[in-house]
C-alpha cells in the first residue's frame, strides 16, 4: 500500500484484506470500509502457488518478477488516467496535466485507488477501486519485487531487476538498499519495497 493524504486508508487495507476472496468483491468491500476516512491508497499484492504467480494492482505501484536468467517481467497492470478518461468526464471531472481534477486546486495523480471518497460521490465515480489482476507462470522465478512509485519514478524495471539479482544479501537489506538507491537517483517520493525470493534448484 502507498497511502496519500494520510495513512488511514492504507492501514485499513493492511488490517482487513482477505486474499481468499475474489479480488473485485474484496476491493469493493474494503473501499466501503474507507468511506468517511481521509485520503486514499494504492494497493499492489502478489500470491502464488507452485505454478502461477498472481498479481492484483490498484493505482501506480508496480510488481516485477526477476527470473533465474535475469529476465525481468512486469506482472502488475497499471491503468492510466487517460485510459479512464470517458468515465472521469462522465463524472463531471477533468484531466489536467495527467491528473484527475475534482475542482480547481484539487486533483489526484491516478484514476483508480482505495478510498478518496471525495472523488466517488457521483455516478459513475471519478475514481474507482476496480483492480487489475494478472497471472504469469512461476517457472524459474527467483525474485518478486513490489514497490511504490517512488522507486519506479527513477528506475526502470530492468534496473531494479539487475540491482536485486546482483545484491548478494538478504531481501530485507536489499529492499532498504533499493530505497536508498532511488533516493540517490533523485526520487522525491516515499519509497516502499517488498522483495520475495524463491531459492532455485
N, C-alpha and C positions, 0 to 999 in steps of 0.2 A: 504493500500500500504506500502511496505517496500522497499525503494529505495537502490540501491547500485551504487557506482561510481558517486554519486551526487544525487540531489533531483529532477532534472528537469522532468524526465520521470514520477515519482510519481505525480508530480504537474499536468502534462498534463492529466493523467488519472483521477485524482481527479476533475479537472475542466471540463472535456469533456465527462465523462462516461454517457451514456444514458441507463438506466436499462430497458427501454421499448423495446429495440431492441433485436433480437436473439443474444445470447451470443457470438457464434462463429463469426458472422459477425461483431458484435460490437468490439470485441477484435482485429480483423483484421484491422478495421478502425482506432482504437486507436494506434495500433502498427505502422501503416503507418504514423501517425502524429508524431511519435517519431523518424523517420528517421533523421539522422544528429544530433541527440541530444545525448550527452554523458551519458553513464550509462544505467541502467535498473531498473526494479521494479517487485516485486511480486504483485499480486492482489488477494485479498480474500474478498468476499462480500456475504451478505445474503439478501433475501427479502422473504416476507411471506404474506399469507392470513389467513383466519380463520382455514384452514385445513392443509396447506402444508408450510413447510419451504424449500426454495431453496437456495443452496449454489453454488457459482461459484468460482473456485480456479485456480490460475496460480502461480506455484512456491512452496516455502516451508513455507508459512504462513498456519494457520490452524483455523478451526472453530469447536466448540463443542456445543451441546445442553445439558443443565442440566435440567432433568425432576423433577417434584414435589416430586417424591420419592427418589431423589438423584442420580438416574441413569444418567451416562454421556455417550453421544453418539457422536463420531466424525462424522461430516457431510461434511467435506471437503475431497476430494480425492487428494492425493499427488502422482505425478508420479516421480519415482526415476530416477536418471541419468542412472542407469543400465538398466531400462526398455526401455529407448530410445537409447540404445547402437547402434542398427543397423543403425538408421538414422544418428547419430553422426559420425559414422565411414564412412558412405557413403559420408558425407560432408567433409571428409578428416581430421577430428579432432580425438582426442584421449580422453579416460577416464583415468585420472591419479589420484589415491588416491581419487576416488569418485567425481572428478571434471571434467568438460568439458574443455579440453586444446585446445586452438586455435593455439598457438605456444608456444615455450619454454618460460616459465616465465609468461604466460598469460592464466589464467583459471578462471572458474566461477563454483560455487557450485551447480548449477541447470541446467536442460536441457530445462526448459520452463520459459519464462519471457517476460515481456513487454520491448521493447527497445533492448539494447545490439546488435545493428545492425552490429557490427564487426563480430558477430557470424552468421549473416544471409545473407552473400554475396554469399553463394554457393547454389546449388540446388541438393539435399534437404538442408535446412538450418540446421546448427548445433543446434541452439536453436530456438524454435518456440513459438508462442503466442497462442497456442491452449489450451483453458481452459477445466477443468473437471467440469461437472455440476451434482450435486447430489440433490435428493429430499427426504425428510423424513416427516412423519406426525407430526403435531404440538401438538397432544394430550398431555396434562399435561406438555408442555414445560414451564419452569419457567425462564430460562436464556439462552441466546446465548452469547458465548464468542468467539470473533475473535481476534487473536493475531499473531504477527510475531514470528519468530523462536527464538528470544531472550528469550521468555517465555518457549517454548516447549523444548529448549535445556536442561533445568534443572528441569522441572516439567512435570509429567505425566498428561494425560487428567483427570484422576480421582482426582488427587491432586488439579488441577485447579478448577474442579467442587466443590470439598469439600470446598476449600477456598472461592469461590464466594458465595456458598449457606450459609456458616456459618458467612459471614462477618457482616451482620446486618445493614450496612449503605447504602448510595446511590450508584448508579452504577459508577458515576464519581470518588468518593472517593475509591470505590472498585478497579477500574481499576488502579488508582495510587498506591494503596497498593499492588496489584498483581505485578506490575513492581518492586516495592521495595523488595518484597519477592524474586523475581527471582534474583535480584542483590545480595541479601543477601545469596542466594544459590550458587553464583559464576558465574552467567551469565556474559559473557564478550561482549555481543552483545547489540545493542539498543533494547529497549522494547516498543512496541506499543500495546495497548489493547483497544477494544471497547466492551462494555457489554450492552446487551439489556435485559430488564426484562419484563416479562408478569405477571400481577397480577392474580393469580388463584382464582377461586371462592371457 
